[in-house]
Amino acid sequence: MPIHFRDAMSGFSVDDLEAAHKFYGETLGLTTSLNQMGILDISLPGGGKGIAYPKTDHQPATYTCLNLAVDDIDATVDALIAAGVAMEQYGIPDMKQDAKGIARGENGPAIAWFKDPAGNILSVIQVPAAG
């Protein structure tokens, strides 16, 4: 008998649930709510779901734990910077980032990284709309 999954969500830890709620809800403009278990539910564009759960010994993800697809990376990065979000500059020799932190590689779409208040790495990535 095949395995049947009813739903799926991605999760990551944070050290300050209130700061995460404000960042994901207000700064990024995603729909968020605290559920009855004290976990932050995050509604992602396109119908996906994520959760951020409090962890007292939280260690930030050392990898990109959430990628947000955008139509216009320049406008999105400008809006993030205007909202007080610092874009990351990684200084990787084969990956050239502009002054705003956008990497426009020959081997993939334009992408820029930033961190949430808990230090987890997120990105905005310009991908063509499906259709």
DOTI-494445 format. One record per residue: residue number from 1; residue in one letter; x, y, z of N, C-alpha, C in turn. Coordinates in steps of 0.05 Angstrom, whole numbers, plus 5000, padded with zeros to 4 digits. Example, Ala and Ser with C-alpha at 12.3 -4.5 7.8 and 13.67 -1.06 7.14 Angstrom:
2
num|residuo|nxx|nyy|nzz|caxx|cayy|cazz|cxx|cyy|czz
1|a|5264|4886|5156|5246|4910|5156|5264|4934|5156;
2|s|5257|4955|5142|5273|4979|5143|5258|5001|5157;
// end
This chain:
131
num|residuo|nxx|nyy|nzz|caxx|cayy|cazz|cxx|cyy|czz
1|m|5017|4977|5000|5000|5000|5000|5018|5025|5000;
2|p|5013|5044|4983|5029|5069|4982|5024|5086|5006;
3|i|5044|5101|5013|5042|5120|5036|5026|5144|5026;
4|h|5008|5154|5042|4992|5178|5035|4997|5199|5056;
5|f|5007|5222|5048|5011|5245|5066|4988|5264|5062;
6|r|4976|5273|5083|4953|5292|5081|4962|5321|5076;
7|d|4985|5328|5087|4995|5356|5086|5024|5356|5091;
8|a|5037|5379|5087|5066|5381|5093|5072|5410|5101;
9|m|5092|5414|5116|5102|5440|5123|5131|5439|5130;
10|s|5144|5461|5126|5172|5463|5133|5174|5477|5160;
11|g|5194|5470|5176|5198|5483|5202|5226|5489|5208;
12|f|5230|5509|5225|5256|5518|5234|5253|5531|5261;
13|s|5274|5531|5276|5273|5542|5303|5281|5572|5304;
14|v|5271|5585|5325|5278|5613|5330|5283|5616|5360;
15|d|5297|5637|5367|5303|5641|5396|5284|5661|5408;
16|d|5268|5676|5392|5250|5696|5402|5225|5695|5384;
17|l|5204|5682|5395|5179|5678|5379|5165|5705|5372;
18|e|5166|5724|5391|5153|5750|5386|5168|5765|5363;
19|a|5194|5764|5363|5210|5777|5342|5204|5763|5315;
20|a|5202|5737|5315|5196|5722|5291|5169|5729|5280;
21|h|5149|5731|5299|5122|5738|5291|5121|5765|5278;
22|k|5135|5784|5289|5136|5811|5278|5150|5812|5251;
23|f|5173|5798|5249|5189|5798|5225|5174|5785|5202;
24|y|5164|5760|5206|5150|5746|5184|5123|5759|5178;
25|g|5109|5768|5198|5083|5780|5194|5084|5809|5184;
26|e|5099|5826|5198|5099|5854|5191|5120|5861|5170;
27|t|5145|5854|5175|5166|5861|5157|5163|5848|5130;
28|l|5159|5821|5130|5156|5807|5104|5128|5807|5094;
29|g|5108|5813|5110|5080|5815|5101|5067|5788|5097;
30|l|5077|5767|5109|5065|5741|5107|5043|5738|5129;
31|t|5024|5721|5124|5003|5716|5143|5014|5697|5165;
32|t|5013|5706|5189|5023|5691|5212|5003|5689|5234;
33|s|5005|5668|5250|4989|5666|5274|5003|5647|5294;
34|l|4998|5652|5319|5009|5634|5339|4987|5612|5344;
35|n|4995|5587|5342|4975|5566|5346|4974|5558|5375;
36|q|4956|5539|5382|4952|5532|5410|4976|5518|5423;
37|m|4995|5509|5407|5019|5497|5418|5042|5517|5422;
38|g|5036|5543|5416|5057|5563|5419|5077|5563|5396;
39|i|5068|5555|5373|5085|5554|5349|5074|5574|5329;
40|l|5092|5588|5316|5084|5608|5296|5078|5594|5269;
41|d|5053|5596|5261|5045|5586|5235|5049|5608|5214;
42|i|5062|5601|5192|5069|5620|5171|5056|5610|5145;
43|s|5038|5626|5134|5026|5619|5108|5044|5631|5087;
44|l|5053|5613|5069|5072|5621|5049|5058|5625|5022;
45|p|5068|5643|5005|5056|5647|4979|5053|5621|4964;
46|g|5032|5619|4949|5028|5595|4933|5015|5572|4948;
47|g|5008|5576|4973|4994|5556|4989|5011|5540|5008;
48|g|5037|5544|5008|5054|5529|5026|5052|5539|5055;
49|k|5062|5523|5073|5061|5529|5101|5088|5525|5114;
50|g|5094|5541|5133|5118|5538|5149|5112|5542|5178;
51|i|5129|5533|5195|5126|5538|5224|5153|5547|5235;
52|a|5152|5565|5254|5175|5573|5269|5169|5566|5298;
53|y|5187|5550|5310|5182|5541|5337|5204|5551|5356;
54|p|5197|5558|5380|5217|5568|5399|5235|5546|5409;
55|k|5260|5552|5410|5280|5532|5420|5300|5548|5437;
56|t|5302|5540|5462|5320|5555|5481|5349|5554|5473;
57|d|5358|5531|5462|5386|5529|5453|5388|5532|5422;
58|h|5372|5549|5411|5371|5554|5382|5398|5560|5371;
59|q|5404|5548|5349|5428|5555|5333|5417|5562|5305;
60|p|5425|5585|5294|5415|5593|5268|5422|5572|5246;
61|a|5404|5569|5227|5410|5552|5204|5434|5563|5189;
62|t|5452|5546|5181|5476|5554|5166|5471|5550|5136;
63|y|5447|5546|5129|5439|5542|5101|5413|5559|5096;
64|t|5405|5562|5072|5381|5577|5066|5357|5559|5073;
65|c|5342|5568|5093|5320|5551|5103|5293|5559|5091;
66|l|5292|5582|5077|5267|5591|5064|5274|5608|5040;
67|n|5265|5600|5017|5268|5615|4992|5241|5626|4984;
68|l|5240|5652|4979|5216|5665|4971|5219|5674|4942;
69|a|5202|5663|4924|5203|5670|4896|5190|5697|4891;
70|v|5204|5713|4874|5194|5740|4868|5195|5745|4838;
71|d|5179|5763|4828|5179|5771|4800|5201|5791|4794;
72|d|5206|5810|4813|5225|5831|4808|5243|5833|4832;
73|i|5266|5821|4830|5285|5819|4853|5295|5847|4861;
74|d|5300|5865|4841|5310|5891|4849|5289|5906|4866;
75|a|5264|5906|4858|5243|5920|4873|5240|5907|4901;
76|t|5241|5881|4902|5238|5867|4927|5261|5873|4946;
77|v|5286|5872|4936|5309|5878|4953|5307|5907|4962;
78|d|5300|5925|4945|5297|5953|4953|5276|5956|4975;
79|a|5254|5941|4973|5233|5942|4994|5243|5930|5020;
80|l|5258|5908|5019|5269|5896|5043|5288|5915|5057;
81|i|5306|5928|5041|5325|5947|5052|5310|5970|5065;
82|a|5289|5980|5052|5273|6003|5062|5260|5995|5089;
83|a|5253|5969|5092|5241|5959|5116|5261|5953|5138;
84|g|5287|5958|5133|5307|5955|5153|5321|5928|5152;
85|v|5316|5912|5131|5329|5886|5129|5357|5889|5116;
86|a|5377|5877|5129|5404|5878|5118|5408|5855|5100;
87|m|5417|5860|5075|5423|5839|5056|5451|5828|5062;
88|e|5455|5803|5058|5480|5790|5063|5499|5792|5039;
89|q|5525|5796|5045|5546|5795|5024|5564|5772|5032;
90|y|5566|5752|5015|5581|5728|5022|5610|5728|5011;
91|g|5617|5743|4991|5644|5744|4982|5655|5718|4971;
92|i|5637|5703|4958|5645|5678|4946|5657|5684|4918;
93|p|5681|5676|4912|5695|5683|4887|5678|5678|4862;
94|d|5665|5655|4860|5651|5648|4835|5623|5661|4834;
95|m|5615|5675|4855|5588|5687|4856|5591|5717|4861;
96|k|5585|5732|4840|5587|5761|4842|5561|5773|4851;
97|q|5562|5787|4874|5539|5801|4884|5543|5831|4879;
98|d|5521|5845|4873|5523|5874|4869|5522|5888|4896;
99|a|5522|5914|4896|5523|5929|4921|5498|5924|4939;
100|k|5476|5916|4927|5452|5910|4943|5452|5881|4953;
101|g|5471|5865|4944|5472|5837|4953|5460|5817|4933;
102|i|5452|5826|4909|5440|5809|4890|5461|5795|4873;
103|a|5459|5768|4873|5477|5752|4856|5462|5747|4830;
104|r|5476|5753|4808|5464|5749|4782|5482|5730|4766;
105|g|5481|5705|4774|5499|5686|4762|5491|5676|4735;
106|e|5510|5665|4720|5505|5654|4694|5492|5626|4697;
107|n|5494|5614|4720|5485|5587|4724|5459|5585|4739;
108|g|5444|5607|4741|5419|5606|4756|5406|5633|4758;
109|p|5383|5634|4771|5368|5659|4773|5381|5678|4792;
110|a|5373|5703|4790|5382|5724|4809|5372|5717|4837;
111|i|5389|5720|4857|5382|5713|4884|5396|5732|4904;
112|a|5384|5737|4926|5396|5753|4948|5387|5741|4974;
113|w|5406|5743|4994|5401|5730|5020|5399|5751|5042;
114|f|5385|5743|5063|5382|5760|5087|5376|5741|5110;
115|k|5377|5752|5134|5372|5735|5158|5347|5745|5173;
116|d|5334|5726|5186|5312|5733|5204|5324|5742|5231;
117|p|5307|5751|5249|5319|5760|5275|5334|5738|5291;
118|a|5328|5712|5285|5342|5690|5298|5367|5682|5284;
119|g|5374|5696|5261|5398|5690|5247|5395|5669|5225;
120|n|5371|5658|5221|5366|5639|5200|5369|5652|5173;
121|i|5380|5638|5153|5384|5650|5127|5360|5645|5109;
122|l|5350|5667|5097|5328|5667|5078|5338|5678|5052;
123|s|5323|5674|5030|5330|5686|5005|5305|5696|4990;
124|v|5310|5715|4973|5290|5721|4952|5304|5713|4926;
125|i|5288|5700|4909|5299|5690|4884|5280|5696|4861;
126|q|5290|5707|4840|5274|5715|4818|5271|5691|4799;
127|v|5246|5681|4798|5240|5658|4780|5216|5666|4763;
128|p|5216|5656|4739|5193|5661|4722|5167|5650|4734;
129|a|5145|5664|4730|5120|5654|4740|5112|5629|4723;
130|a|5100|5610|4737|5091|5586|4723|5068|5593|4705;
131|g|5066|5580|4682|5043|5585|4666|5049|5582|4638;
// end
